[in-house]
Amino acid sequence: MSQQLPAILFLLPLFAAISMPVICLKHRHWCYPISMAILAAMTLVSILNLHNVIHYGEVRYVFSGWAAPFGIEWVADGLASIILVLLSSLGLLGVVFTGPTSPKALGGRIVHYYTLILLLISALTGIVFARDLFNLFVFLEVAAIASYALVGVAGGRALFAAFRYLILGTLGASLYLLGVSFLYAVTGTLNMADLADKLPLLLSSKAVVVGLVFMFIGLGIKMAVVPFHVWMPDAYANAPDSISPILASLVTKVALLAWVRIIYWVLNVTIVINDIPILLLVAVLGALAAVIGASLALAQRDIKMMFAYGGISHIGIILIGIGQGNQTGFVGGVFYLLNDAVMQAALFFLAGVAFCHYGIRTIDDIGRVGKQAPWVIGSLIVMALGMIGLPPTGGFFGKWYIILGALEANNYVSVAAVLLSTLLTLAYFVKVFEAIFHQTSIQSDVQFGEIPLSFKLTLGVTSAAIIILGLFSSPIVQLLLNHTLPPGL
Amino acid sequence: MVDAFFAVFQRPNYLTFVVIFLWGFYIMVTRYNLVKKLIGMYLVQTSVIYFLVSISAKKGATVPVLLSTTEPVQAASYANPLPHVLTLTAIVVGVATTGVGLALCAAIYRKYGSLDEQKILERMEEIEALTNKKFLKD
């Protein structure tokens, strides 16, 4: 039974997605509870899976009986299991939030909307588990197609943003596939473990290096690392309010996870550190992204735009941690990835509540309803602490380990980049709080009333999670150190 | 230099791949019409698929069905089936993406009455200015 858990985790949302249009044909209001139930079940199974992996070691799942180098292989190791708990629980929260905020104009097509959300989550599950480069490509594309459609649902500006996202995302996927075919032409295999055995002997081949560069550019577009980030703020800011938390917290992070797999699991740790200076590239691009993303965020007045650029800078910080090539940096990066996914979800929940309940789009408007929105202001303070990285929150400990790792690697540029991006983050949150607590701002006369329970739930749970990740940071980091490190690091 | 030139012409498939890829990329970057952009994107996808197929081509090889069960298997006499299978999947993915892209184009055309990127951006500004005016009046 425990051997089958990876497949069950993937099939739960997939089957629900496929059967949704049939089940909910007559009863449109069923799709909200059904999606919630499926994702709640998925969260439970993923926790069970994590428990199994920690106690009994990793699970290798072989499809239809073809052994590893020939068939497609999925591996549920520590890293995949932890990310999967995060993915399914954030997916659940995202769907809980979707109910009252889903676009009203959809009408009967709301069924397809839920289908796409479940399809997106099952594809992301596939990316997390896949240990086959081509399998990874297929799931990247399934996830991408679902997200293009979900971004476009809002209509108007979102259509154009979705089209840009589609053009750039497909270019990225094509480049990734090109890189995969280069590696396949040289080694004749697509399995990650098999490639890890064969690549050390083939490093003199230019095709390997060129293939890796193409794969990096392709995945870089998918994870919105700085020179390739142009699609991301537009797409996430214009997407429907109910979907941007799921997109912002999961899609880019899971693409980043795929890249981590390729650096540390396909290439050997000794190769990345000694032969191909790919970690240097990752750390430098991360530093650029951290600083540029945060300074662009500073220039925004639209809440969602600001948070989207903040997300770009945080992708940079994770890359800095991953790129140090030592245990502390790697664990710091993964821990920060967990925190950042929670924080991005929280921020976009907040932006969604602000727009759907209070009709606010820009930071100047927040001040006008400040007195009437205790939940929004309270959770915004917690999120700001997390984003800036102040002690009781997880953001602080993530940055702390990343800086320790950079110091261990004598990489002072990275340290400076993390600190500078922290200062810039502080600056744009000061801007937000200035708008809120500025005494002269005119209070709105409209009575907005209580926010619905699902809004309170999502804001409360994510804010609590930001604090809890900080309070329990040392056992979590210990868990990451014991179970998620790549072989040989 | 001359050697490099001849080496390129030894492998016309690589040359074709590069030409199609860059052609598609050029269309994507320079054209303002959204459908033309999609065509460029499709060319890029197709070029990668073409590359994947062409690296598996082999002279004098046949389909990978065993010719005889008694003799030992001669790998050299069979074409590698895996890239073709991968190609099939990649084509399906490409078709799905193009479908979503065309649907988005249709929705954009219905909303803004044009497929030209610059005209669409102009209309967007106009509509936004109108809604802001209404907002101020209210």
Interface residues (C-beta under 8 A of the other chain):
Chain A: F134 F137 V138 E141 V142 A144 I145 Y148 A149 G152 G155 G156 R157 L159 F160 A162 F163 L166 I167 T170 L171 A173 S174 L177 L178 S181 Y184 A185
Chain B: F25 M28 L34 K37 L38 M41 V44 Q45 V48 F51 L52 I55 P83 L86 T89 A90 V93 A96 T97 V100 G101 L104 C105 A107 I108 K111 I120 L121 M124 I127
